[in-house]
Every structure is written in C-alpha cells, then in structure tokens.
Amino acid sequence: MSDLADKVQRDLVEAIDNDDLVLPTLPEVALQIRRAAEDPEISVSNLSKVIGRDTALSARLIKVVNSPLLRATQEVTDLHTAITRLGVNYSSNLAIGLVMEQIFHARSEVVEQKMREVWRKSLEIAGVCYALCRIYTQLKPDQAALGGLVHQIGVLPILTYAEDNNELLSDPVSLNHVIETIHPVLGDKLLSVWEFPERLVKLPGLYLDFTRDSKQLDYVDLVQVAALYCYKDSDHPLGRIDAFGVPAFNKLGIDPENKARCAEIEEARSMFY
C-alpha cells in the first residue's frame, strides 16, 4: 500500500473512532417518508402526498411498477396507483433507497464522476437483488433492493474527504485502495447512524466476505450474488471470483441453464434506472 493510502486510511479510521468524520445525512424527503411509514394507520393517499413532493422520485416509483418484473396488465401512470400496487412498506423502502441519489453529488468533476459510477452500479446490483429475491427466496424484495442500493454507501464519506485532499484525488490507485479497504467500515457506521433496519446495518461490512456461510439465507447473500453477477466478465476484482465456489450462490440454488430465469435477472439490471 502506498504511503499516501496508508496515511489517509489512518486519518479516516481515527476520525471514525473519534466521531470527527462528517457523515452525510439522509435526505429530508427520506426522513419524511420514514416517519410517515412508521405510522401503522398511514393511508396510501397520505404516503402519496409525502412521496409526491419529490417529482423525480415519484416518476422513478411509477417506472419501477411498470418494469418487466412487476408489469401489470395495465400501465400505471400515477403515484397513488403505484403505491397501491406495491403496498405502503414496500413503496417506502424503495423510495428511501432511490432518494439516496441526492447525496451522490460532489463539487469536483472527478469525484462527481466516481460518485455517479458507484450509484449506477448500486442501482444495477439493487435490480438484480430484487429479482434474485423474488425468484429464489421468501425474503422481502424491497429490503433486498434497499440492501443493493446502500451496500457501497461507505464510499461517499471517502470521496467527500478526497475532494479536500488533492494529493489523494490525483492518485487514483491510492484512492481506490482506500475506498476498497475502508468503505465497508464506514458503510456499517452510516447505516447505523441513519437507523436502518438491523438486518441491513452490517451488510456493507459483510458482503465482500465470499467465504461467509450464514445458516439461513439473508440479504447479504443476495447482495453478494448480485454483485458477482453484475461484475462478471469485467476487469473488476469481483469479476475474477468463481461464483460456484461461493456459499451464497449455492444456497440460492441458481440454475445457470434456466434461460428464462437468466433473462429475467438480466432484465432486472435496469429496473431502477
């Protein structure tokens, strides 16, 4: 590891330990959606009002409902129907996940580009998580998608730090090394600060352990398999991992010969774009 990467890593770990690191906050609309969804009596109309304040988010939810995996007989064109179709909890979780895009923004072009890259890959992995969950498990697809959307959330504070550290920005190798090493720790911390459900809080720190063998199938398993799927045949380090040797892959019982299922998973890559 370069001296620079080593120094940055020490600085960041120290800042985390001392609670000195400025962590991004959840977008206001995400907090409003969460508060609304915590009300057991919330109606579809009231949740529609809260989500409807963000027009881009409303459009995304309507698009998700009309995606091939969920497509109904009639096209859905309004938010109220979309939420009715998905259900209140389901809609809330997806909305909170999708609205994260608002914090993937930076001042410098280099960092902005890197953030876009991370977010695009997270959207893709979330779509595959969603499909894998629906096809192969009894788990909740909205939680699986949320897991996919936030599994790399720890990259954000590192990139924000890099914006104020030109030396790190101009050394992509060191920057990537720092990201790979620290983003899981930061991801766990962020999700904990944001009070995410327990089953997702440890996800960033666990999804890169491909020897992990949980007794019961969980959301970490889904994110692992989705990440391997989305990076296969690429020059990314995950592209070199043999999925057949990964416990999560074998637990899901995926049959690569089932062409219809494979087509469904492939199509899901773009469901959240």
Secondary structure, 3 states (H helix, E strand, C coil): CCHHHHHHHHHHHHHHHCCCCCCCCCCHHHHHHHHHHCCCCCCHHHHHHHHHCCHHHHHHHHHHHCCCCCCCCCCCCCHHHHHHHHCHHHHHHHHHHHHHHHHCCCCCHHHHHHHHHHHHHHHHHHHHHHHHHHHHCCCCHHHHHHHHHHCCCCHHHHHHHHHCCHHHHCCHHHHHHHHHHHHHHHHHHHHHHCCCCHHHHCHHHHCCCCCCCCCCCCHHHHHHHHHHHHHCCCCCHHHHCCHHHCHHHHHHCCCCCCHHHHHHHHHHCCCCC
